[in-house]
Amino acid sequence: MAKGGNKNATKSFVMLIVTGVVLVAVTLCWFAIMDRSSVEEIKRVDVKNESSTFANIYYGADKNDKIAIRTEDIVKYEMISDREIVLENMFPGAEYTYMAEFKNAEKGYKITLDLNKIANVQGNLISSVKLNRRVSLMSGDSGDKETTSAEPSYKVQADEIFLSDENTFTYTVPNNGRYRVYFSFKIDENKTINDVANMSAMIENVDAVISNS
């Protein structure tokens, strides 16, 4: 009986070792697969970052660092940190101007400006707001001066449109250089102050991207 008991104990011990080895092997294979998936995911993200670049968004500021209510009141551009635009206290004749800058745009690259998640906060302001967009080639690596060449400003939107009609804008860069996309919001001239009093709207996210595809 003692010998039979020893044999059974030996078999059990061997089975325990085999089970442990199999479990370790399976665990190592699982980690290897997960590591490879993580590396592949990182590689995909890196490739995307190499082919597309997000631009900073700025607002046209007056001498008091507030958003200018007219284009002629703009003295500088201040960066927006959260890419969110709130339209409020607007009245007929006022125009709020914003800008996205691409410092190293290459010929053939495509600029895309997306206004995402546009919603009325109070009233129905969106249906009364007009949107205008244009692209300008800037001179040199710094400064706010547009080029003085034969075609200094590449205006690609002939007429204003209503904010509620279109949210995405694309432009293919004709030459290497530093480009700015200006976009502004103003109340339809046919409206009165009473029509838009106490109304407000929000653009939750502004994406300005340049890519090679």
C-alpha positions as CSV (number, residue, x, y, z in Angstrom):
1,M,0.0,0.0,0.0
2,A,2.9,2.4,0.7
3,K,4.3,1.9,-2.8
4,G,1.0,2.5,-4.4
5,G,0.6,5.7,-2.4
6,N,4.0,6.9,-3.4
7,K,3.3,6.3,-7.1
8,N,0.0,8.3,-6.8
9,A,1.8,11.1,-5.0
10,T,4.5,11.1,-7.7
11,K,2.0,11.2,-10.5
12,S,0.1,14.1,-8.8
13,F,3.4,16.0,-8.3
14,V,4.3,15.5,-12.0
15,M,0.8,16.7,-13.1
16,L,1.1,19.7,-10.9
17,I,4.5,20.6,-12.5
18,V,3.1,20.1,-16.0
19,T,0.1,22.3,-15.2
20,G,2.3,25.0,-13.8
21,V,4.6,25.0,-16.9
22,V,1.5,25.2,-19.2
23,L,0.1,28.0,-17.2
24,V,3.4,30.0,-17.3
25,A,3.7,29.4,-21.1
26,V,0.1,30.6,-21.7
27,T,0.7,33.7,-19.5
28,L,3.9,34.6,-21.3
29,C,2.2,34.2,-24.7
30,W,-0.6,36.5,-23.6
31,F,1.8,39.2,-22.5
32,A,3.7,38.9,-25.7
33,I,0.5,39.4,-27.8
34,M,-0.5,42.4,-25.6
35,D,3.0,44.0,-25.9
36,R,2.9,43.6,-29.7
37,S,-0.6,45.1,-29.9
38,S,0.6,48.1,-27.8
39,V,3.6,48.6,-30.0
40,E,1.5,48.5,-33.1
41,E,-1.0,51.0,-31.6
42,I,1.8,53.4,-30.7
43,K,3.2,53.1,-34.2
44,R,-0.2,54.0,-35.7
45,V,-0.4,57.0,-33.5
46,D,3.1,58.1,-34.4
47,V,2.4,57.9,-38.1
48,K,-0.8,60.0,-37.8
49,N,1.1,62.7,-35.9
50,E,3.8,62.8,-38.6
51,S,1.2,63.5,-41.3
52,S,-1.1,65.9,-39.6
53,T,-0.6,68.9,-37.3
54,F,-3.1,70.9,-35.2
55,A,-2.9,74.6,-35.3
56,N,-3.4,77.0,-32.3
57,I,-6.5,79.1,-32.3
58,Y,-6.5,82.8,-31.6
59,Y,-9.0,85.6,-31.1
60,G,-8.8,89.1,-32.4
61,A,-8.2,91.3,-29.3
62,D,-8.7,95.0,-28.8
63,K,-6.5,97.3,-26.8
64,N,-8.1,96.0,-23.5
65,D,-7.3,92.3,-24.4
66,K,-11.1,91.7,-24.9
67,I,-12.4,90.2,-28.1
68,A,-12.8,93.1,-30.6
69,I,-16.3,93.7,-31.8
70,R,-15.1,95.1,-35.1
71,T,-12.2,94.1,-37.3
72,E,-10.7,97.6,-37.3
73,D,-10.5,97.4,-33.5
74,I,-8.1,94.4,-33.6
75,V,-4.6,95.2,-32.3
76,K,-3.3,91.7,-31.7
77,Y,-4.3,88.0,-31.5
78,E,-4.5,86.1,-28.3
79,M,-4.4,82.3,-28.1
80,I,-7.4,80.3,-26.9
81,S,-6.3,77.4,-24.6
82,D,-9.5,75.3,-24.6
83,R,-10.5,75.6,-28.3
84,E,-14.0,76.6,-27.2
85,I,-15.9,79.6,-28.6
86,V,-18.8,81.2,-26.9
87,L,-20.9,83.7,-28.8
88,E,-22.8,86.1,-26.6
89,N,-23.7,89.8,-26.2
90,M,-23.7,90.0,-30.0
91,F,-25.6,92.7,-31.9
92,P,-26.1,93.7,-35.6
93,G,-22.9,95.2,-36.9
94,A,-20.5,93.5,-34.5
95,E,-18.0,91.0,-35.9
96,Y,-16.0,88.6,-33.7
97,T,-12.8,87.4,-35.5
98,Y,-10.7,84.3,-34.9
99,M,-7.6,82.9,-36.5
100,A,-5.7,79.6,-36.9
101,E,-2.0,79.8,-37.9
102,F,0.0,77.2,-39.8
103,K,3.7,78.2,-39.6
104,N,5.2,75.6,-42.0
105,A,2.6,74.7,-44.6
106,E,3.9,72.8,-47.6
107,K,2.6,73.0,-51.2
108,G,-0.2,70.5,-51.8
109,Y,-1.0,70.0,-48.1
110,K,-4.7,70.4,-47.1
111,I,-5.9,72.7,-44.3
112,T,-9.2,71.7,-42.7
113,L,-11.1,73.9,-40.2
114,D,-13.9,72.1,-38.3
115,L,-16.4,73.8,-36.0
116,N,-17.7,70.9,-33.9
117,K,-20.8,70.6,-31.6
118,I,-22.4,73.9,-32.3
119,A,-25.4,74.5,-30.0
120,N,-27.7,77.3,-28.9
121,V,-27.3,78.1,-25.2
122,Q,-30.1,80.6,-25.0
123,G,-32.5,81.5,-27.7
124,N,-31.9,80.6,-31.4
125,L,-28.7,82.6,-32.1
126,I,-27.2,80.2,-34.5
127,S,-29.8,80.9,-37.2
128,S,-28.9,84.6,-37.1
129,V,-25.1,84.3,-37.1
130,K,-23.1,84.7,-40.4
131,L,-19.8,83.0,-40.9
132,N,-16.9,84.3,-43.1
133,R,-13.6,82.5,-43.8
134,R,-10.5,83.4,-45.8
135,V,-6.9,82.2,-46.1
136,S,-3.9,84.5,-46.1
137,L,-0.2,83.9,-46.9
138,M,1.9,85.7,-44.3
139,S,5.3,87.3,-45.0
140,G,8.4,85.9,-43.3
141,D,8.5,83.6,-40.3
142,S,7.0,86.1,-37.8
143,G,4.8,89.2,-37.7
144,D,1.2,89.8,-38.8
145,K,1.8,91.3,-42.2
146,E,0.3,89.6,-45.2
147,T,2.5,89.2,-48.3
148,T,2.7,92.0,-50.8
149,S,2.9,89.8,-53.8
150,A,0.5,89.8,-56.8
151,E,-1.9,87.7,-54.8
152,P,-1.5,88.5,-51.1
153,S,-4.7,87.1,-49.8
154,Y,-6.3,83.9,-51.0
155,K,-9.9,84.5,-50.4
156,V,-11.7,81.2,-50.9
157,Q,-15.2,82.1,-49.7
158,A,-16.8,84.8,-51.8
159,D,-19.9,85.3,-49.7
160,E,-20.8,84.9,-46.1
161,I,-22.9,81.9,-45.1
162,F,-25.0,81.2,-42.1
163,L,-23.3,79.3,-39.3
164,S,-26.2,76.8,-39.3
165,D,-25.5,75.9,-43.0
166,E,-21.9,74.6,-43.0
167,N,-19.3,73.7,-40.3
168,T,-16.3,72.3,-42.3
169,F,-13.9,74.3,-44.5
170,T,-11.0,72.9,-46.5
171,Y,-8.2,74.5,-48.5
172,T,-5.3,73.1,-50.5
173,V,-2.0,75.1,-50.0
174,P,-0.7,76.4,-53.3
175,N,2.8,77.2,-52.2
176,N,5.1,76.6,-49.2
177,G,4.8,79.3,-46.5
178,R,3.1,80.5,-43.3
179,Y,-0.7,80.6,-43.7
180,R,-3.5,81.9,-41.6
181,V,-7.2,81.0,-41.7
182,Y,-9.3,83.8,-40.5
183,F,-12.9,83.1,-39.5
184,S,-15.4,85.5,-38.1
185,F,-18.9,85.6,-36.8
186,K,-21.5,88.4,-37.1
187,I,-25.2,89.0,-36.8
188,D,-27.3,89.1,-39.9
189,E,-27.6,92.8,-40.8
190,N,-31.4,92.4,-41.3
191,K,-31.8,91.6,-37.6
192,T,-32.4,94.2,-34.9
193,I,-31.0,94.3,-31.4
194,N,-34.3,93.0,-30.0
195,D,-34.2,90.0,-32.3
196,V,-31.0,88.7,-30.7
197,A,-31.1,90.2,-27.2
198,N,-29.9,87.9,-24.4
199,M,-29.1,85.1,-26.9
200,S,-26.0,83.0,-26.8
201,A,-24.4,80.0,-28.5
202,M,-21.4,77.7,-28.1
203,I,-19.0,76.0,-30.4
204,E,-17.6,73.3,-28.1
205,N,-14.5,72.5,-30.2
206,V,-12.6,74.1,-33.0
207,D,-10.2,71.9,-34.9
208,A,-7.7,73.4,-37.4
209,V,-5.6,70.7,-39.0
210,I,-3.1,70.5,-41.8
211,S,-2.3,67.2,-43.4
212,N,-0.7,65.7,-46.4
213,S,-3.8,63.8,-47.5
